[in-house]
Amino acid sequence: MPGIYYIRIIVLALLTSAALCAQTPNSQPTAAVPKKTAPVDPNKFCLIINGAGGEPAYASQFDNWTIELTTILTTRFGFATKQLRVLSEKSPDSMHPTANNVRQVFTALKSELQPENALFVFFIGHGSYDGKESKFNLVGPDLSATEYGTLLTALPTKRVVVFNMSSASGEFARSLAAKGRIVITATKSGQETNATRFAGFFIEALKATDSDADQDGHISVLEAFVYANRLTSEFYTRAGRLATEHALLEDNGDGVGREKPENGEGLLARATYLDSLSYEQAAANSATAKLLRERARLEGEIEQLIGQKANLPEAVYETSLEKLFIELAKINRSIKQAGS
């Protein structure tokens, strides 16, 4: 079997098969069950921008999603209420989703965030695309993807996860891409302008009993993305409709979002948790904590190797990558057996 083909098989097995196992093409979201509340993580900050709703039906839907997301992040994923901001039309004027208020929030975050902190940004609403740039719809003038990129780059932390779950959001993957940053969009391009359903299915992923694909006791950004993506696809299949949204993931800094974790995409998202606790906190015991640290080390080496691909002989690259993925598979199996 050719080396590069074997490596691709290993990549797919590691990053996608677990999330898809035991799922049928028309399976329904798994109902949530009570889950232990995560301890508050002081290193996490969150901004939810609930944009201009437009029609009452959409405004109501966006409000419901915003409430659900806020509740689940603060009660089950360790986000401190005082470090979570929500811009919404139903909020006081100072917290309405206007361009000026968005800029003011980022100015405040610039002084509050430390390099070791993590920032999660969620966009819920409508978007637009003028053929050159995507924008997220606010009350009044909108801000473009490039402008949001500038605001994020000015922050002291490089640990940023962006979920733009609006229509026409695909261009954000290119505009916001940066080293150490994870960008998820509800659409694959600016041309997909129909209202999206991805936000609702993302929330379902946070509630579901089976979204923790590797069974380490915690939901990674990648696991939530894969799960929500599957539910979105199944929705259109069941309805007999042509899918008008295709979510993308970009986390290797190349600006090219992908619908599946492949070609080096997904490694950072896989190692980033919504309940971003330390390894000691996340693991049930010290042995599992050691395995989690070892997995992070291997994922870092894989990421570095993929970045050096252009400078290495093909045979050396393939052999080295295959070795690392085999080691990673063994570690993941041990983590699963440990049942953290």
MINU-395621 format. One record per residue (C-alpha): residue number from 1; residue in three letters; chain; x, y, z. Coordinates in steps of 0.5 Angstrom, whole numbers. Layout:
<nodes>
nr=NUM; rest=ALA; kette=A; u=X; v=Y; w=Z
...
</nodes>
This chain:
<nodes>
nr=1; rest=MET; kette=A; u=0; v=0; w=0
nr=2; rest=PRO; kette=A; u=3; v=7; w=-2
nr=3; rest=GLY; kette=A; u=5; v=11; w=4
nr=4; rest=ILE; kette=A; u=1; v=17; w=3
nr=5; rest=TYR; kette=A; u=-5; v=13; w=2
nr=6; rest=TYR; kette=A; u=-4; v=9; w=9
nr=7; rest=ILE; kette=A; u=-2; v=16; w=12
nr=8; rest=ARG; kette=A; u=-9; v=19; w=10
nr=9; rest=ILE; kette=A; u=-13; v=13; w=12
nr=10; rest=ILE; kette=A; u=-9; v=14; w=19
nr=11; rest=VAL; kette=A; u=-11; v=21; w=19
nr=12; rest=LEU; kette=A; u=-18; v=20; w=18
nr=13; rest=ALA; kette=A; u=-19; v=14; w=23
nr=14; rest=LEU; kette=A; u=-16; v=19; w=28
nr=15; rest=LEU; kette=A; u=-20; v=25; w=27
nr=16; rest=THR; kette=A; u=-27; v=23; w=24
nr=17; rest=SER; kette=A; u=-29; v=16; w=25
nr=18; rest=ALA; kette=A; u=-30; v=16; w=32
nr=19; rest=ALA; kette=A; u=-35; v=22; w=31
nr=20; rest=LEU; kette=A; u=-39; v=18; w=26
nr=21; rest=CYS; kette=A; u=-39; v=11; w=29
nr=22; rest=ALA; kette=A; u=-46; v=8; w=31
nr=23; rest=GLN; kette=A; u=-49; v=14; w=27
nr=24; rest=THR; kette=A; u=-54; v=13; w=21
nr=25; rest=PRO; kette=A; u=-55; v=18; w=16
nr=26; rest=ASN; kette=A; u=-62; v=20; w=19
nr=27; rest=SER; kette=A; u=-60; v=19; w=26
nr=28; rest=GLN; kette=A; u=-63; v=24; w=31
nr=29; rest=PRO; kette=A; u=-60; v=29; w=36
nr=30; rest=THR; kette=A; u=-59; v=25; w=42
nr=31; rest=ALA; kette=A; u=-62; v=27; w=48
nr=32; rest=ALA; kette=A; u=-58; v=31; w=54
nr=33; rest=VAL; kette=A; u=-58; v=28; w=60
nr=34; rest=PRO; kette=A; u=-56; v=31; w=67
nr=35; rest=LYS; kette=A; u=-48; v=32; w=67
nr=36; rest=LYS; kette=A; u=-44; v=35; w=72
nr=37; rest=THR; kette=A; u=-42; v=42; w=72
nr=38; rest=ALA; kette=A; u=-35; v=44; w=70
nr=39; rest=PRO; kette=A; u=-31; v=48; w=75
nr=40; rest=VAL; kette=A; u=-31; v=56; w=73
nr=41; rest=ASP; kette=A; u=-24; v=57; w=69
nr=42; rest=PRO; kette=A; u=-22; v=64; w=70
nr=43; rest=ASN; kette=A; u=-17; v=63; w=64
nr=44; rest=LYS; kette=A; u=-23; v=63; w=59
nr=45; rest=PHE; kette=A; u=-27; v=69; w=56
nr=46; rest=CYS; kette=A; u=-33; v=69; w=52
nr=47; rest=LEU; kette=A; u=-37; v=74; w=47
nr=48; rest=ILE; kette=A; u=-43; v=73; w=44
nr=49; rest=ILE; kette=A; u=-46; v=77; w=39
nr=50; rest=ASN; kette=A; u=-53; v=76; w=37
nr=51; rest=GLY; kette=A; u=-54; v=81; w=31
nr=52; rest=ALA; kette=A; u=-60; v=84; w=28
nr=53; rest=GLY; kette=A; u=-65; v=79; w=27
nr=54; rest=GLY; kette=A; u=-69; v=83; w=22
nr=55; rest=GLU; kette=A; u=-76; v=79; w=21
nr=56; rest=PRO; kette=A; u=-79; v=77; w=28
nr=57; rest=ALA; kette=A; u=-79; v=70; w=27
nr=58; rest=TYR; kette=A; u=-71; v=70; w=26
nr=59; rest=ALA; kette=A; u=-70; v=75; w=32
nr=60; rest=SER; kette=A; u=-74; v=70; w=36
nr=61; rest=GLN; kette=A; u=-70; v=64; w=34
nr=62; rest=PHE; kette=A; u=-63; v=68; w=35
nr=63; rest=ASP; kette=A; u=-65; v=70; w=42
nr=64; rest=ASN; kette=A; u=-67; v=63; w=44
nr=65; rest=TRP; kette=A; u=-60; v=60; w=41
nr=66; rest=THR; kette=A; u=-57; v=66; w=45
nr=67; rest=ILE; kette=A; u=-60; v=64; w=51
nr=68; rest=GLU; kette=A; u=-59; v=57; w=51
nr=69; rest=LEU; kette=A; u=-52; v=58; w=49
nr=70; rest=THR; kette=A; u=-50; v=63; w=55
nr=71; rest=THR; kette=A; u=-54; v=58; w=59
nr=72; rest=ILE; kette=A; u=-50; v=52; w=57
nr=73; rest=LEU; kette=A; u=-43; v=55; w=57
nr=74; rest=THR; kette=A; u=-44; v=58; w=64
nr=75; rest=THR; kette=A; u=-47; v=52; w=67
nr=76; rest=ARG; kette=A; u=-44; v=46; w=64
nr=77; rest=PHE; kette=A; u=-37; v=49; w=61
nr=78; rest=GLY; kette=A; u=-34; v=53; w=66
nr=79; rest=PHE; kette=A; u=-35; v=60; w=63
nr=80; rest=ALA; kette=A; u=-35; v=65; w=69
nr=81; rest=THR; kette=A; u=-41; v=70; w=68
nr=82; rest=LYS; kette=A; u=-37; v=76; w=69
nr=83; rest=GLN; kette=A; u=-32; v=74; w=64
nr=84; rest=LEU; kette=A; u=-38; v=73; w=59
nr=85; rest=ARG; kette=A; u=-41; v=79; w=55
nr=86; rest=VAL; kette=A; u=-47; v=78; w=50
nr=87; rest=LEU; kette=A; u=-49; v=84; w=45
nr=88; rest=SER; kette=A; u=-56; v=83; w=43
nr=89; rest=GLU; kette=A; u=-62; v=88; w=41
nr=90; rest=LYS; kette=A; u=-66; v=86; w=48
nr=91; rest=SER; kette=A; u=-60; v=88; w=52
nr=92; rest=PRO; kette=A; u=-59; v=95; w=55
nr=93; rest=ASP; kette=A; u=-57; v=100; w=49
nr=94; rest=SER; kette=A; u=-50; v=100; w=52
nr=95; rest=MET; kette=A; u=-50; v=92; w=50
nr=96; rest=HIS; kette=A; u=-54; v=93; w=43
nr=97; rest=PRO; kette=A; u=-50; v=89; w=37
nr=98; rest=THR; kette=A; u=-48; v=96; w=34
nr=99; rest=ALA; kette=A; u=-41; v=97; w=31
nr=100; rest=ASN; kette=A; u=-39; v=102; w=36
nr=101; rest=ASN; kette=A; u=-41; v=97; w=42
nr=102; rest=VAL; kette=A; u=-37; v=91; w=39
nr=103; rest=ARG; kette=A; u=-31; v=96; w=38
nr=104; rest=GLN; kette=A; u=-32; v=98; w=45
nr=105; rest=VAL; kette=A; u=-32; v=91; w=48
nr=106; rest=PHE; kette=A; u=-26; v=89; w=44
nr=107; rest=THR; kette=A; u=-22; v=95; w=47
nr=108; rest=ALA; kette=A; u=-24; v=92; w=54
nr=109; rest=LEU; kette=A; u=-22; v=85; w=52
nr=110; rest=LYS; kette=A; u=-15; v=88; w=50
nr=111; rest=SER; kette=A; u=-14; v=91; w=57
nr=112; rest=GLU; kette=A; u=-17; v=85; w=61
nr=113; rest=LEU; kette=A; u=-14; v=79; w=57
nr=114; rest=GLN; kette=A; u=-7; v=76; w=59
nr=115; rest=PRO; kette=A; u=-3; v=72; w=54
nr=116; rest=GLU; kette=A; u=-5; v=65; w=57
nr=117; rest=ASN; kette=A; u=-12; v=67; w=57
nr=118; rest=ALA; kette=A; u=-17; v=64; w=52
nr=119; rest=LEU; kette=A; u=-23; v=68; w=48
nr=120; rest=PHE; kette=A; u=-29; v=65; w=45
nr=121; rest=VAL; kette=A; u=-33; v=69; w=40
nr=122; rest=PHE; kette=A; u=-40; v=67; w=38
nr=123; rest=PHE; kette=A; u=-44; v=70; w=32
nr=124; rest=ILE; kette=A; u=-51; v=69; w=32
nr=125; rest=GLY; kette=A; u=-55; v=72; w=26
nr=126; rest=HIS; kette=A; u=-55; v=74; w=19
nr=127; rest=GLY; kette=A; u=-49; v=75; w=15
nr=128; rest=SER; kette=A; u=-48; v=79; w=8
nr=129; rest=TYR; kette=A; u=-43; v=78; w=2
nr=130; rest=ASP; kette=A; u=-41; v=84; w=-3
nr=131; rest=GLY; kette=A; u=-37; v=79; w=-8
nr=132; rest=LYS; kette=A; u=-31; v=82; w=-4
nr=133; rest=GLU; kette=A; u=-32; v=81; w=3
nr=134; rest=SER; kette=A; u=-37; v=78; w=8
nr=135; rest=LYS; kette=A; u=-40; v=82; w=14
nr=136; rest=PHE; kette=A; u=-44; v=80; w=20
nr=137; rest=ASN; kette=A; u=-51; v=84; w=20
nr=138; rest=LEU; kette=A; u=-51; v=89; w=26
nr=139; rest=VAL; kette=A; u=-56; v=94; w=28
nr=140; rest=GLY; kette=A; u=-53; v=100; w=24
nr=141; rest=PRO; kette=A; u=-47; v=100; w=20
nr=142; rest=ASP; kette=A; u=-44; v=93; w=20
nr=143; rest=LEU; kette=A; u=-37; v=91; w=21
nr=144; rest=SER; kette=A; u=-33; v=86; w=16
nr=145; rest=ALA; kette=A; u=-29; v=80; w=17
nr=146; rest=THR; kette=A; u=-23; v=84; w=16
nr=147; rest=GLU; kette=A; u=-25; v=89; w=21
nr=148; rest=TYR; kette=A; u=-26; v=83; w=26
nr=149; rest=GLY; kette=A; u=-19; v=80; w=24
nr=150; rest=THR; kette=A; u=-16; v=87; w=26
nr=151; rest=LEU; kette=A; u=-20; v=87; w=33
nr=152; rest=LEU; kette=A; u=-17; v=80; w=34
nr=153; rest=THR; kette=A; u=-10; v=81; w=32
nr=154; rest=ALA; kette=A; u=-10; v=87; w=37
nr=155; rest=LEU; kette=A; u=-11; v=82; w=43
nr=156; rest=PRO; kette=A; u=-6; v=80; w=48
nr=157; rest=THR; kette=A; u=-8; v=73; w=47
nr=158; rest=LYS; kette=A; u=-7; v=68; w=41
nr=159; rest=ARG; kette=A; u=-12; v=63; w=44
nr=160; rest=VAL; kette=A; u=-18; v=65; w=40
nr=161; rest=VAL; kette=A; u=-24; v=61; w=38
nr=162; rest=VAL; kette=A; u=-29; v=64; w=33
nr=163; rest=PHE; kette=A; u=-36; v=61; w=31
nr=164; rest=ASN; kette=A; u=-39; v=65; w=26
nr=165; rest=MET; kette=A; u=-46; v=61; w=25
nr=166; rest=SER; kette=A; u=-49; v=66; w=21
nr=167; rest=SER; kette=A; u=-50; v=66; w=13
nr=168; rest=ALA; kette=A; u=-45; v=68; w=8
nr=169; rest=SER; kette=A; u=-40; v=67; w=14
nr=170; rest=GLY; kette=A; u=-35; v=63; w=10
nr=171; rest=GLU; kette=A; u=-30; v=68; w=8
nr=172; rest=PHE; kette=A; u=-29; v=69; w=15
nr=173; rest=ALA; kette=A; u=-25; v=63; w=15
nr=174; rest=ARG; kette=A; u=-20; v=66; w=10
nr=175; rest=SER; kette=A; u=-20; v=73; w=13
nr=176; rest=LEU; kette=A; u=-19; v=71; w=21
nr=177; rest=ALA; kette=A; u=-14; v=65; w=20
nr=178; rest=ALA; kette=A; u=-8; v=66; w=24
nr=179; rest=LYS; kette=A; u=-3; v=62; w=28
nr=180; rest=GLY; kette=A; u=-6; v=59; w=34
nr=181; rest=ARG; kette=A; u=-13; v=61; w=32
nr=182; rest=ILE; kette=A; u=-19; v=57; w=31
nr=183; rest=VAL; kette=A; u=-25; v=59; w=26
nr=184; rest=ILE; kette=A; u=-31; v=56; w=25
nr=185; rest=THR; kette=A; u=-36; v=58; w=20
nr=186; rest=ALA; kette=A; u=-43; v=56; w=18
nr=187; rest=THR; kette=A; u=-42; v=56; w=11
nr=188; rest=LYS; kette=A; u=-37; v=55; w=6
nr=189; rest=SER; kette=A; u=-37; v=61; w=2
nr=190; rest=GLY; kette=A; u=-40; v=68; w=2
nr=191; rest=GLN; kette=A; u=-45; v=66; w=-3
nr=192; rest=GLU; kette=A; u=-49; v=61; w=1
nr=193; rest=THR; kette=A; u=-53; v=67; w=4
nr=194; rest=ASN; kette=A; u=-60; v=63; w=6
nr=195; rest=ALA; kette=A; u=-61; v=63; w=14
nr=196; rest=THR; kette=A; u=-57; v=58; w=17
nr=197; rest=ARG; kette=A; u=-59; v=53; w=22
nr=198; rest=PHE; kette=A; u=-52; v=51; w=24
nr=199; rest=ALA; kette=A; u=-52; v=55; w=31
nr=200; rest=GLY; kette=A; u=-58; v=50; w=33
nr=201; rest=PHE; kette=A; u=-54; v=44; w=32
nr=202; rest=PHE; kette=A; u=-48; v=46; w=35
nr=203; rest=ILE; kette=A; u=-52; v=48; w=41
nr=204; rest=GLU; kette=A; u=-55; v=40; w=41
nr=205; rest=ALA; kette=A; u=-48; v=38; w=40
nr=206; rest=LEU; kette=A; u=-46; v=41; w=47
nr=207; rest=LYS; kette=A; u=-52; v=38; w=50
nr=208; rest=ALA; kette=A; u=-51; v=31; w=47
nr=209; rest=THR; kette=A; u=-49; v=25; w=50
nr=210; rest=ASP; kette=A; u=-45; v=22; w=45
nr=211; rest=SER; kette=A; u=-42; v=28; w=42
nr=212; rest=ASP; kette=A; u=-35; v=26; w=46
nr=213; rest=ALA; kette=A; u=-33; v=22; w=41
nr=214; rest=ASP; kette=A; u=-26; v=20; w=44
nr=215; rest=GLN; kette=A; u=-30; v=19; w=51
nr=216; rest=ASP; kette=A; u=-25; v=23; w=55
nr=217; rest=GLY; kette=A; u=-30; v=26; w=59
nr=218; rest=HIS; kette=A; u=-30; v=33; w=55
nr=219; rest=ILE; kette=A; u=-32; v=36; w=49
nr=220; rest=SER; kette=A; u=-27; v=39; w=44
nr=221; rest=VAL; kette=A; u=-28; v=44; w=39
nr=222; rest=LEU; kette=A; u=-27; v=39; w=33
nr=223; rest=GLU; kette=A; u=-32; v=34; w=37
nr=224; rest=ALA; kette=A; u=-37; v=40; w=37
nr=225; rest=PHE; kette=A; u=-36; v=42; w=30
nr=226; rest=VAL; kette=A; u=-36; v=35; w=27
nr=227; rest=TYR; kette=A; u=-43; v=33; w=31
nr=228; rest=ALA; kette=A; u=-46; v=40; w=29
nr=229; rest=ASN; kette=A; u=-44; v=39; w=22
nr=230; rest=ARG; kette=A; u=-47; v=32; w=21
nr=231; rest=LEU; kette=A; u=-54; v=34; w=24
nr=232; rest=THR; kette=A; u=-54; v=40; w=19
nr=233; rest=SER; kette=A; u=-53; v=35; w=13
nr=234; rest=GLU; kette=A; u=-58; v=30; w=16
nr=235; rest=PHE; kette=A; u=-63; v=36; w=17
nr=236; rest=TYR; kette=A; u=-63; v=38; w=9
nr=237; rest=THR; kette=A; u=-63; v=30; w=8
nr=238; rest=ARG; kette=A; u=-69; v=29; w=12
nr=239; rest=ALA; kette=A; u=-73; v=35; w=9
nr=240; rest=GLY; kette=A; u=-71; v=33; w=2
nr=241; rest=ARG; kette=A; u=-68; v=40; w=1
nr=242; rest=LEU; kette=A; u=-61; v=42; w=-3
nr=243; rest=ALA; kette=A; u=-57; v=44; w=3
nr=244; rest=THR; kette=A; u=-55; v=51; w=3
nr=245; rest=GLU; kette=A; u=-50; v=51; w=8
nr=246; rest=HIS; kette=A; u=-44; v=47; w=9
nr=247; rest=ALA; kette=A; u=-40; v=49; w=15
nr=248; rest=LEU; kette=A; u=-32; v=50; w=15
nr=249; rest=LEU; kette=A; u=-26; v=49; w=20
nr=250; rest=GLU; kette=A; u=-20; v=53; w=19
nr=251; rest=ASP; kette=A; u=-15; v=52; w=25
nr=252; rest=ASN; kette=A; u=-8; v=51; w=21
nr=253; rest=GLY; kette=A; u=-7; v=58; w=19
nr=254; rest=ASP; kette=A; u=-7; v=57; w=12
nr=255; rest=GLY; kette=A; u=-14; v=61; w=11
nr=256; rest=VAL; kette=A; u=-17; v=55; w=7
nr=257; rest=GLY; kette=A; u=-23; v=52; w=11
nr=258; rest=ARG; kette=A; u=-25; v=45; w=10
nr=259; rest=GLU; kette=A; u=-31; v=41; w=11
nr=260; rest=LYS; kette=A; u=-27; v=35; w=14
nr=261; rest=PRO; kette=A; u=-21; v=35; w=19
nr=262; rest=GLU; kette=A; u=-16; v=33; w=14
nr=263; rest=ASN; kette=A; u=-9; v=35; w=11
nr=264; rest=GLY; kette=A; u=-7; v=38; w=17
nr=265; rest=GLU; kette=A; u=-14; v=41; w=19
nr=266; rest=GLY; kette=A; u=-17; v=40; w=26
nr=267; rest=LEU; kette=A; u=-11; v=38; w=30
nr=268; rest=LEU; kette=A; u=-11; v=45; w=34
nr=269; rest=ALA; kette=A; u=-19; v=44; w=35
nr=270; rest=ARG; kette=A; u=-18; v=37; w=37
nr=271; rest=ALA; kette=A; u=-14; v=39; w=43
nr=272; rest=THR; kette=A; u=-18; v=45; w=45
nr=273; rest=TYR; kette=A; u=-24; v=44; w=49
nr=274; rest=LEU; kette=A; u=-30; v=48; w=51
nr=275; rest=ASP; kette=A; u=-29; v=46; w=58
nr=276; rest=SER; kette=A; u=-21; v=48; w=57
nr=277; rest=LEU; kette=A; u=-19; v=46; w=64
nr=278; rest=SER; kette=A; u=-12; v=44; w=65
nr=279; rest=TYR; kette=A; u=-10; v=37; w=64
nr=280; rest=GLU; kette=A; u=-10; v=35; w=71
nr=281; rest=GLN; kette=A; u=-17; v=38; w=72
nr=282; rest=ALA; kette=A; u=-19; v=35; w=66
nr=283; rest=ALA; kette=A; u=-17; v=28; w=67
nr=284; rest=ALA; kette=A; u=-20; v=23; w=73
nr=285; rest=ASN; kette=A; u=-13; v=21; w=75
nr=286; rest=SER; kette=A; u=-6; v=23; w=74
nr=287; rest=ALA; kette=A; u=-5; v=17; w=70
nr=288; rest=THR; kette=A; u=-10; v=20; w=65
nr=289; rest=ALA; kette=A; u=-7; v=27; w=66
nr=290; rest=LYS; kette=A; u=0; v=24; w=63
nr=291; rest=LEU; kette=A; u=-3; v=21; w=57
nr=292; rest=LEU; kette=A; u=-7; v=28; w=55
nr=293; rest=ARG; kette=A; u=0; v=31; w=56
nr=294; rest=GLU; kette=A; u=3; v=26; w=51
nr=295; rest=ARG; kette=A; u=-3; v=27; w=46
nr=296; rest=ALA; kette=A; u=-2; v=34; w=46
nr=297; rest=ARG; kette=A; u=6; v=33; w=45
nr=298; rest=LEU; kette=A; u=5; v=29; w=39
nr=299; rest=GLU; kette=A; u=-1; v=33; w=36
nr=300; rest=GLY; kette=A; u=4; v=39; w=37
nr=301; rest=GLU; kette=A; u=10; v=35; w=33
nr=302; rest=ILE; kette=A; u=5; v=33; w=28
nr=303; rest=GLU; kette=A; u=3; v=40; w=27
nr=304; rest=GLN; kette=A; u=10; v=42; w=26
nr=305; rest=LEU; kette=A; u=12; v=37; w=21
nr=306; rest=ILE; kette=A; u=6; v=38; w=17
nr=307; rest=GLY; kette=A; u=8; v=45; w=17
nr=308; rest=GLN; kette=A; u=15; v=43; w=14
nr=309; rest=LYS; kette=A; u=13; v=39; w=9
nr=310; rest=ALA; kette=A; u=15; v=43; w=3
nr=311; rest=ASN; kette=A; u=22; v=43; w=6
nr=312; rest=LEU; kette=A; u=23; v=35; w=7
nr=313; rest=PRO; kette=A; u=24; v=29; w=2
nr=314; rest=GLU; kette=A; u=17; v=26; w=1
nr=315; rest=ALA; kette=A; u=19; v=19; w=3
nr=316; rest=VAL; kette=A; u=22; v=22; w=10
nr=317; rest=TYR; kette=A; u=16; v=26; w=11
nr=318; rest=GLU; kette=A; u=11; v=20; w=10
nr=319; rest=THR; kette=A; u=15; v=16; w=14
nr=320; rest=SER; kette=A; u=15; v=21; w=20
nr=321; rest=LEU; kette=A; u=8; v=23; w=19
nr=322; rest=GLU; kette=A; u=6; v=15; w=19
nr=323; rest=LYS; kette=A; u=10; v=14; w=26
nr=324; rest=LEU; kette=A; u=7; v=20; w=29
nr=325; rest=PHE; kette=A; u=0; v=18; w=28
nr=326; rest=ILE; kette=A; u=1; v=11; w=30
nr=327; rest=GLU; kette=A; u=4; v=13; w=37
nr=328; rest=LEU; kette=A; u=-2; v=18; w=37
nr=329; rest=ALA; kette=A; u=-7; v=12; w=36
nr=330; rest=LYS; kette=A; u=-4; v=8; w=41
nr=331; rest=ILE; kette=A; u=-5; v=14; w=46
nr=332; rest=ASN; kette=A; u=-12; v=15; w=44
nr=333; rest=ARG; kette=A; u=-13; v=8; w=45
nr=334; rest=SER; kette=A; u=-10; v=8; w=52
nr=335; rest=ILE; kette=A; u=-14; v=15; w=54
nr=336; rest=LYS; kette=A; u=-21; v=11; w=52
nr=337; rest=GLN; kette=A; u=-19; v=5; w=56
nr=338; rest=ALA; kette=A; u=-17; v=9; w=62
nr=339; rest=GLY; kette=A; u=-24; v=12; w=62
nr=340; rest=SER; kette=A; u=-23; v=19; w=64
</nodes>
